[in-house]
Amino acid sequence: MVNRDFSGGVARLTLDSPHNRNALSTPLLTELGAGLDAALGDDAIRVIVLSGEGPVFCSGADLKEQRQYKERGEESPVADLLVGALTKVLDSPKPVVARVNGHARAGGLGLIGAADIAIAPRAATFGFAEVRLGLVPAVIAVTCVPRMTERAALELFLTGETFDAARAAEVGLLNRAVDDLDAEVGRYLGMLRLGGPQALAAIKPMLRTVREQAPAFDAMAELSTRTFASEEGQEGLRSFAEKRKPHWA
């Protein structure tokens, strides 16, 4: 249900549930969480790639499964499992790239919003369809809203309108809408593997600190000094002076 390919320093986690368009079911989210844990715990992995099989990246929650839980009088674990997966992506010290192979709706956009870099083909379409089902995109708002302007978030959440990849890039949900998906993903992977692992791991916490502290100069000056003095920082400076690649590249 979630295929794993760990090779060349890249962990590729691929949603593979074609019968329900890669919907976020309990089994899929359980396997996704386990795959993320494995990638995060593997020192050989430098970058994580999330993708899907077929023409759909992810269609959102598995509504059939949700109805079955309701009919049995049971509480669905999907919300907690989704929060767990999104939190792992948000907190990952390794860059996470969303290779958005096709259409995405609802919870699928939550995964895209959580990723550090998101790339999709121009033909892909997107939509926050929850409101048309009398639902609210509550959990995924945590990952999507910080990427978007407030006006765009209000428009797309309130209307449930389907929009294209160019619009998704315009509002900040994607980095790129492209013609050749694999070529662009490969280009980003090549760039990310050139970065020092410790430096990459420090980027997301740094940005959060900057957003939360105004001004954040004291904290940033301390981080800068610590980075320059670190073993990795010194290796980077030596490699630059010696006109060679650093050991991690």
C-alpha positions as CSV (number, residue, x, y, z in Angstrom):
1,M,0.0,0.0,0.0
2,V,3.0,2.3,0.5
3,N,6.0,1.1,-1.6
4,R,9.5,1.8,-0.3
5,D,12.6,2.3,-2.3
6,F,15.7,3.3,-0.3
7,S,18.6,3.8,-2.7
8,G,21.2,6.4,-3.6
9,G,20.6,8.3,-0.4
10,V,17.0,8.9,-1.3
11,A,13.9,7.3,0.4
12,R,11.0,7.1,-2.1
13,L,7.7,6.4,-0.4
14,T,5.0,5.8,-2.9
15,L,1.2,5.7,-2.1
16,D,-0.1,2.6,-4.0
17,S,-3.8,2.1,-3.4
18,P,-5.3,2.3,-6.9
19,H,-8.7,0.9,-5.9
20,N,-9.5,4.1,-4.0
21,R,-7.2,6.6,-5.7
22,N,-4.5,6.5,-3.0
23,A,-7.0,7.6,-0.4
24,L,-5.9,8.1,3.2
25,S,-7.2,4.9,4.8
26,T,-6.1,3.5,8.1
27,P,-3.8,0.9,6.5
28,L,-2.2,3.4,4.1
29,L,-1.5,6.0,6.8
30,T,-0.1,3.2,9.1
31,E,2.3,2.1,6.4
32,L,3.2,5.7,5.5
33,G,4.0,6.5,9.2
34,A,6.2,3.3,9.3
35,G,7.9,4.3,6.1
36,L,8.7,7.8,7.3
37,D,10.1,6.3,10.6
38,A,12.3,4.0,8.6
39,A,13.6,6.8,6.4
40,L,14.2,9.1,9.3
41,G,16.1,6.4,11.2
42,D,18.4,5.5,8.3
43,D,21.6,7.5,8.4
44,A,22.2,6.7,4.7
45,I,19.1,8.6,3.6
46,R,19.6,12.2,2.8
47,V,16.2,13.1,1.2
48,I,12.7,11.7,1.4
49,V,10.4,11.7,-1.7
50,L,6.6,11.3,-1.4
51,S,4.7,10.3,-4.5
52,G,1.7,8.2,-5.7
53,E,1.0,5.5,-8.2
54,G,-1.3,6.2,-11.2
55,P,-2.9,9.4,-12.3
56,V,-3.8,10.5,-8.7
57,F,-1.4,11.6,-6.0
58,C,-4.0,11.3,-3.2
59,S,-7.8,11.7,-3.2
60,G,-8.0,12.6,0.5
61,A,-9.7,10.6,3.2
62,D,-11.1,7.2,2.5
63,L,-14.8,8.2,2.9
64,K,-16.0,4.6,2.5
65,E,-13.9,3.6,5.4
66,Q,-15.0,6.5,7.5
67,R,-18.7,5.5,6.9
68,Q,-17.9,2.0,8.0
69,Y,-16.4,3.2,11.2
70,K,-19.5,5.3,11.8
71,E,-21.8,2.4,11.1
72,R,-20.0,0.2,13.6
73,G,-20.1,2.9,16.2
74,E,-16.3,3.0,16.3
75,E,-14.1,6.1,16.3
76,S,-11.9,6.3,13.3
77,P,-8.1,6.5,14.0
78,V,-7.5,8.3,10.7
79,A,-7.3,11.9,12.1
80,D,-4.7,10.8,14.6
81,L,-2.7,8.8,12.0
82,L,-2.8,11.8,9.6
83,V,-1.6,14.1,12.3
84,G,1.2,11.7,13.1
85,A,2.3,11.5,9.4
86,L,2.1,15.2,8.8
87,T,4.0,15.9,12.0
88,K,6.8,13.5,10.9
89,V,7.1,15.3,7.6
90,L,7.0,18.8,9.1
91,D,9.6,17.9,11.7
92,S,11.8,15.9,9.4
93,P,15.5,17.0,9.6
94,K,15.8,15.5,6.1
95,P,14.3,17.5,3.2
96,V,11.0,16.1,2.1
97,V,10.0,16.5,-1.6
98,A,6.5,15.9,-2.8
99,R,6.6,14.4,-6.3
100,V,3.0,15.1,-7.0
101,N,2.4,12.6,-9.8
102,G,-1.2,13.7,-10.4
103,H,-4.4,15.1,-9.0
104,A,-4.8,15.8,-5.3
105,R,-7.8,16.6,-3.1
106,A,-8.4,17.4,0.5
107,G,-6.0,15.4,2.7
108,G,-3.7,14.9,-0.3
109,L,-3.1,18.6,-0.2
110,G,-2.2,18.3,3.5
111,L,0.7,16.0,2.5
112,I,1.8,18.5,-0.2
113,G,1.6,21.4,2.3
114,A,3.7,19.5,4.8
115,A,6.5,18.8,2.3
116,D,9.4,21.2,2.0
117,I,9.4,21.2,-1.8
118,A,6.4,20.3,-4.0
119,I,6.4,19.7,-7.7
120,A,3.6,18.6,-10.0
121,P,2.8,18.2,-13.7
122,R,0.9,21.1,-15.3
123,A,-2.1,18.7,-16.0
124,A,-2.6,18.0,-12.3
125,T,-5.7,19.5,-10.5
126,F,-6.3,20.3,-6.9
127,G,-9.2,21.1,-4.6
128,F,-10.2,21.5,-1.0
129,A,-13.5,19.7,-1.5
130,E,-14.4,19.3,2.2
131,V,-16.9,22.2,2.3
132,R,-19.0,20.7,-0.4
133,L,-19.4,17.6,1.8
134,G,-20.3,19.7,4.9
135,L,-16.8,19.2,6.3
136,V,-14.0,21.5,7.3
137,P,-10.3,21.0,6.2
138,A,-9.2,21.3,9.8
139,V,-6.1,19.1,10.1
140,I,-4.7,19.9,6.7
141,A,-5.1,23.6,7.4
142,V,-2.2,23.3,9.7
143,T,0.2,22.5,6.8
144,C,-1.5,24.3,4.0
145,V,-2.4,27.7,5.5
146,P,1.2,28.7,6.2
147,R,2.0,28.2,2.5
148,M,-0.8,30.4,1.3
149,T,-2.0,34.0,1.6
150,E,-5.0,34.4,3.8
151,R,-7.2,35.5,0.9
152,A,-6.2,32.5,-1.2
153,A,-6.9,30.1,1.7
154,L,-10.3,31.7,2.3
155,E,-11.3,31.5,-1.4
156,L,-10.2,27.9,-1.9
157,F,-11.5,26.6,1.4
158,L,-14.9,28.4,1.1
159,T,-15.6,27.5,-2.5
160,G,-14.2,24.0,-2.8
161,E,-13.3,25.0,-6.4
162,T,-11.0,22.7,-8.4
163,F,-7.9,24.6,-9.6
164,D,-4.9,23.7,-11.8
165,A,-1.2,23.3,-11.0
166,A,-0.4,26.9,-12.2
167,R,-2.8,28.3,-9.6
168,A,-1.4,25.9,-6.9
169,A,2.0,27.3,-7.6
170,E,0.7,30.9,-7.6
171,V,-0.9,30.5,-4.1
172,G,2.2,28.7,-2.7
173,L,1.1,25.1,-2.5
174,L,3.6,24.1,-5.1
175,N,7.1,25.2,-5.9
176,R,6.8,24.4,-9.6
177,A,4.2,23.2,-12.1
178,V,6.3,21.5,-14.8
179,D,6.2,19.6,-18.1
180,D,8.8,17.0,-17.1
181,L,8.1,15.9,-13.5
182,D,10.9,13.5,-13.1
183,A,13.5,15.8,-14.6
184,E,12.6,18.6,-12.2
185,V,12.4,16.3,-9.2
186,G,15.8,14.9,-10.2
187,R,17.2,18.4,-10.4
188,Y,16.0,19.2,-6.9
189,L,17.4,16.0,-5.5
190,G,20.8,16.8,-7.0
191,M,20.8,20.2,-5.3
192,L,19.6,18.9,-1.9
193,R,22.3,16.2,-1.8
194,L,24.9,19.0,-2.1
195,G,23.9,20.5,1.2
196,G,25.5,19.5,4.5
197,P,23.1,17.2,6.5
198,Q,23.4,19.2,9.7
199,A,22.9,22.5,7.9
200,L,19.8,21.1,6.1
201,A,18.4,19.9,9.4
202,A,18.8,23.4,10.9
203,I,16.9,25.2,8.1
204,K,13.3,24.4,9.2
205,P,13.7,25.2,12.9
206,M,15.5,28.4,11.9
207,L,12.6,29.5,9.8
208,R,10.1,28.8,12.6
209,T,12.2,30.8,15.0
210,V,12.4,33.7,12.6
211,R,8.6,33.6,12.2
212,E,7.9,33.4,15.9
213,Q,10.4,35.9,17.1
214,A,10.4,39.5,16.0
215,P,13.2,40.5,15.9
216,A,15.1,37.2,15.9
217,F,18.6,38.6,15.5
218,D,20.0,37.3,18.8
219,A,18.9,33.7,18.1
220,M,20.1,33.9,14.5
221,A,23.5,35.3,15.4
222,E,24.0,32.4,17.8
223,L,23.0,29.9,15.2
224,S,25.3,31.5,12.6
225,T,28.2,31.4,15.0
226,R,27.5,27.8,16.0
227,T,27.2,26.7,12.3
228,F,30.5,28.3,11.3
229,A,32.3,26.7,14.2
230,S,30.8,23.2,13.6
231,E,32.8,20.4,12.1
232,E,30.5,20.4,9.1
233,G,30.9,24.2,8.6
234,Q,34.6,24.0,8.8
235,E,34.7,21.2,6.3
236,G,32.6,23.3,3.9
237,L,34.9,26.2,4.3
238,R,38.0,24.0,3.7
239,S,36.4,22.5,0.6
240,F,35.7,25.9,-0.8
241,A,39.2,27.1,-0.2
242,E,40.6,23.9,-1.7
243,K,38.3,24.0,-4.7
244,R,36.8,20.6,-4.1
245,K,33.4,19.1,-3.1
246,P,32.8,18.7,0.7
247,H,32.8,15.1,1.9
248,W,29.0,14.8,2.0
249,A,28.4,15.8,-1.6
